[in-house]
Amino acid sequence: MLDRAETPIGRRRQRWKRSIYGSFGVGIVALLGGVGLGFDLVGAIGYFLGVTVGGALCLYACLLGSVTISDERFADIERRASHYTLMGLAYTGLATFPALFVLEAAGEFEFSQPLDTVLLTFSALFLLWGAVYTTLRIRS
Amino acid sequence: MNVDAYRIDWLTRRRYLAYVLVTSLLGGGIFGYLLAGEHTAAALATAGVFAVLLAVPYLLARRTLFDERDRRMDERAARYTMIVVLALALPSLAGPIVLEQLGIVPFQGWLLGTGLVLMGIVYCYLAILAVLNYRA
């Protein structure tokens, strides 16, 4: 088993994973800390740097380096997680927004600007999903 | 072709979606017409009709509507969509703050709102990923 941490390859893989996740974590903490302390710009730049370094490490490991940080099992988990996330959002949106439309038509609710943004983002997301799905269908 | 075979043959995904669309529009139109002016009641009745009509083919079907190939395609489409979300979440969240602080463009609230929604989706995804990874 090459993936185990006891083997040199496994340890190397774990180091890379820690570096990547650590970079992302530092970025998130920087943003939250910066916004919390009133240093929005510093937080945003820290976040940007952390995630950029994490992304660069990830890209290097995947495309250029000899380190394999992901395998078929993890790819399968990622696909399932994406599916569950979008499914949850779809059910939540389908259950929530029609009821809000009804309440708005009845004059008991008014869509605010943030809620409009959420609705438009959800719509764009599922239009994108539909386009990708249709493309995959046509190509299969 | 006997009745059972016909029932199975009828229940393809495309026909099912067309069936749901047509019946919900018809149901909505009829209830909207009958309950003109009563928007709330009409919408609730339409939702009820829609839910019942949605469930009927499932109850009548002897096999599942979506097979393994459909599920895999769903998952692949979701994966590619999530890659786009992951790629857009950071720029749309950090971009408006940085550009506004540097005085390049005025604060773009809609972009920050989009970034917040996308980051919310990303965190949901990461939480589900962590749970699935832990359980595997």
Interface residues (C-beta under 8 A of the other chain):
Chain A: L31 D40 L41 A44 I45 Y47 F48 V51 R73 F74 I77 E78 R79 R80 A81 S82 H83 Y84 T85 L86 M87 G88 L89 P98 F101 V102 L103 A105 A106 Q113 P114 T117 V118 L120 T121 F122 L125 L128 W129 V132 Y133 L136 R137 S140
Chain B: H39 T40 A43 L44 A47 R69 M73 D74 E75 R76 A77 A78 R79 Y80 T81 M82 V84 V85 L90 L93 A94 I97 V98 Q101 L102 G109 W110 G113 T114 V117 L118 I121 C124 Y125 I128 L129 L132 N133 A136
